[in-house]
Amino acid sequence: MRGLYSVQSVKSVVAVCANRATPNQNDQRSSAFTTVMRDTISERPLVPTPVTLFLESLGIPHRAFTHPGPIASLEQAAAERGQRPDQVIRSIVFRVGKEAYVMVLIAGARQVSWPALRQYLGQSRLTMAKEDELVAVTGYEVGAVSPFGLPSPMRILVDESVFANEEVSIGSGVRGTTVIMRADDLRRALGEVETGAFS
């Protein structure tokens, strides 16, 4: 798995960026800024997220999109991003046994197949991580989880549905903001992960 930022180092960088990002009322660009990353324009919030920091460290093209308000459904999230629901990648964390955790990336409204996952992992004791566990092992709240910028390495399983579309969106580490990128770039950013039929 790719190198990871520690939660503390990411928070330090975010804090510095927040202190420097004082909007100028006369500057129409104060609400957002753009940077060119290879052949892709990346529209990013003033304060970077752990995930955008990670992707930028690898030179992975992406753009961040912040929703204008609360999100009530997968369909709403996709529509506001200009995508179909199956382009939205969900990061679901499971507890395996007593202390181990695994993250499964899956597209759209698909559901993880418990029998398939148990068989693949060779584990009968498998539960979905509770909210407090999720924050403890990923550093992210529900709705913001991502395979990038984790406090410690975690086993990542990718359902084959994730790479079915040319463009996808994935959690940014901050609720209400998503990262949109090419599926090929997502694959490159993930590095060596396990891919299979988990839905």
C-alpha positions as CSV (number, residue, x, y, z in Angstrom):
1,M,0.0,0.0,0.0
2,R,1.2,3.5,-0.7
3,G,2.9,5.6,2.0
4,L,0.4,7.3,4.4
5,Y,0.3,10.6,6.1
6,S,0.0,10.5,9.9
7,V,-3.2,12.1,11.2
8,Q,-1.1,14.6,13.2
9,S,1.0,15.7,10.2
10,V,-2.1,16.1,8.1
11,K,-3.9,18.2,10.8
12,S,-0.8,20.4,11.1
13,V,-0.7,21.1,7.3
14,V,-4.5,21.8,7.3
15,A,-4.2,24.2,10.2
16,V,-1.4,26.1,8.5
17,C,-3.4,26.3,5.2
18,A,-6.5,27.5,7.1
19,N,-4.6,30.3,8.8
20,R,-3.1,31.5,5.5
21,A,-6.4,31.3,3.6
22,T,-7.9,34.6,4.7
23,P,-10.4,35.6,2.0
24,N,-10.2,39.0,0.4
25,Q,-13.7,40.5,-0.1
26,N,-12.6,42.2,-3.3
27,D,-11.1,39.1,-4.7
28,Q,-13.6,36.9,-6.5
29,R,-11.2,34.0,-6.4
30,S,-11.2,33.9,-2.6
31,S,-14.0,31.2,-2.5
32,A,-11.9,28.7,-4.5
33,F,-8.8,28.3,-6.5
34,T,-7.6,26.1,-9.3
35,T,-4.3,24.4,-10.0
36,V,-3.3,22.5,-13.1
37,M,-2.3,18.9,-12.5
38,R,-1.0,17.4,-15.7
39,D,-3.9,17.6,-18.1
40,T,-6.6,18.0,-15.4
41,I,-7.8,21.2,-13.7
42,S,-8.3,20.5,-10.0
43,E,-10.9,22.7,-8.3
44,R,-10.1,22.5,-4.6
45,P,-11.4,24.0,-1.4
46,L,-9.2,26.6,0.4
47,V,-8.3,24.1,3.1
48,P,-7.0,20.8,1.7
49,T,-8.2,17.5,3.0
50,P,-6.1,14.5,4.1
51,V,-7.1,12.8,0.8
52,T,-6.2,15.7,-1.5
53,L,-2.9,16.1,0.3
54,F,-2.1,12.4,-0.3
55,L,-3.1,12.5,-4.0
56,E,-1.1,15.7,-4.5
57,S,2.0,14.0,-3.0
58,L,1.7,11.3,-5.7
59,G,0.9,13.8,-8.5
60,I,-2.4,12.1,-9.1
61,P,-4.9,14.3,-11.1
62,H,-8.1,14.9,-9.2
63,R,-10.6,17.6,-8.4
64,A,-12.5,18.2,-5.1
65,F,-16.2,19.0,-5.1
66,T,-18.0,20.5,-2.1
67,H,-21.8,19.9,-1.9
68,P,-23.9,23.1,-1.4
69,G,-25.8,21.5,1.5
70,P,-26.7,18.2,3.3
71,I,-26.8,15.0,1.3
72,A,-29.9,12.8,1.8
73,S,-29.2,10.0,-0.7
74,L,-26.8,8.4,-3.0
75,E,-28.8,9.6,-5.9
76,Q,-28.6,13.2,-4.7
77,A,-24.9,13.0,-4.2
78,A,-24.3,11.6,-7.7
79,A,-26.6,14.2,-9.3
80,E,-24.9,17.2,-7.7
81,R,-21.5,15.8,-8.8
82,G,-22.8,15.4,-12.4
83,Q,-22.4,11.6,-12.1
84,R,-24.5,8.5,-12.0
85,P,-25.0,6.6,-8.7
86,D,-22.7,3.8,-9.9
87,Q,-19.8,6.3,-10.2
88,V,-19.9,7.0,-6.5
89,I,-17.4,4.8,-4.6
90,R,-18.3,3.9,-1.0
91,S,-15.6,2.8,1.5
92,I,-17.0,0.3,4.0
93,V,-14.9,-0.9,6.9
94,F,-15.4,-4.3,8.5
95,R,-14.0,-5.7,11.7
96,V,-12.4,-9.2,11.2
97,G,-12.2,-11.2,14.4
98,K,-11.4,-9.2,17.5
99,E,-8.9,-6.5,16.4
100,A,-8.3,-6.5,12.6
101,Y,-10.1,-4.3,10.1
102,V,-10.5,-4.4,6.4
103,M,-11.9,-1.8,4.0
104,V,-14.0,-2.7,1.0
105,L,-14.5,-0.3,-1.9
106,I,-17.7,-0.8,-3.8
107,A,-19.6,1.2,-6.4
108,G,-23.0,2.9,-6.1
109,A,-25.9,1.1,-4.4
110,R,-24.3,-2.3,-4.6
111,Q,-24.1,-4.2,-1.3
112,V,-21.1,-6.2,0.0
113,S,-21.9,-9.9,-0.2
114,W,-21.2,-11.2,3.3
115,P,-20.8,-14.9,2.2
116,A,-18.4,-13.8,-0.5
117,L,-16.4,-11.7,1.9
118,R,-16.3,-14.3,4.6
119,Q,-15.1,-16.9,2.1
120,Y,-12.5,-14.6,0.6
121,L,-11.1,-13.7,4.0
122,G,-11.5,-17.2,5.5
123,Q,-13.2,-15.7,8.5
124,S,-16.6,-16.4,10.0
125,R,-16.5,-13.6,12.5
126,L,-17.1,-10.5,10.5
127,T,-19.0,-7.4,11.5
128,M,-19.4,-3.9,10.0
129,A,-17.4,-1.3,12.0
130,K,-19.4,0.9,14.4
131,E,-19.1,4.6,14.1
132,D,-16.7,5.0,17.0
133,E,-14.6,2.2,15.6
134,L,-14.6,3.8,12.2
135,V,-13.3,7.1,13.6
136,A,-10.7,5.3,15.7
137,V,-9.2,3.2,12.8
138,T,-9.6,5.6,9.9
139,G,-9.6,9.0,11.5
140,Y,-12.7,9.8,9.4
141,E,-16.4,10.3,10.2
142,V,-19.2,8.4,8.4
143,G,-19.7,9.8,5.0
144,A,-16.0,10.9,4.7
145,V,-14.2,7.6,4.7
146,S,-11.4,7.1,2.1
147,P,-8.7,4.5,1.6
148,F,-6.1,7.4,1.5
149,G,-4.5,9.3,4.4
150,L,-5.2,6.6,7.0
151,P,-3.4,6.7,10.4
152,S,-2.0,3.2,9.8
153,P,-2.0,0.7,7.0
154,M,-5.3,-1.2,6.4
155,R,-6.1,-4.1,4.1
156,I,-8.0,-2.8,1.1
157,L,-10.3,-4.9,-1.0
158,V,-11.7,-3.4,-4.2
159,D,-14.9,-4.8,-5.8
160,E,-14.7,-5.2,-9.5
161,S,-17.5,-2.7,-9.9
162,V,-15.2,0.2,-8.9
163,F,-13.3,0.3,-12.1
164,A,-16.3,-0.2,-14.4
165,N,-16.6,3.6,-15.1
166,E,-14.1,6.0,-16.6
167,E,-14.7,8.6,-13.8
168,V,-15.5,8.0,-10.2
169,S,-15.9,10.0,-6.9
170,I,-14.6,8.9,-3.5
171,G,-14.5,10.2,0.1
172,S,-12.2,13.1,0.7
173,G,-11.8,12.8,4.5
174,V,-14.2,15.7,5.1
175,R,-18.0,15.3,5.1
176,G,-19.7,17.2,2.3
177,T,-16.7,17.2,0.1
178,T,-15.8,14.5,-2.4
179,V,-12.8,13.8,-4.7
180,I,-13.5,13.2,-8.4
181,M,-10.9,11.4,-10.5
182,R,-10.4,8.9,-13.3
183,A,-10.8,5.3,-12.3
184,D,-7.3,4.6,-13.8
185,D,-5.9,7.3,-11.5
186,L,-7.7,5.8,-8.5
187,R,-6.2,2.4,-9.4
188,R,-2.7,4.0,-9.6
189,A,-3.2,5.8,-6.3
190,L,-4.3,2.6,-4.5
191,G,-1.2,0.8,-5.6
192,E,-1.2,-3.0,-5.0
193,V,-4.6,-3.9,-3.6
194,E,-6.8,-6.9,-3.9
195,T,-9.6,-6.8,-6.5
196,G,-12.4,-9.3,-6.7
197,A,-16.1,-10.0,-6.7
198,F,-17.3,-8.8,-3.3
199,S,-20.8,-7.8,-4.2
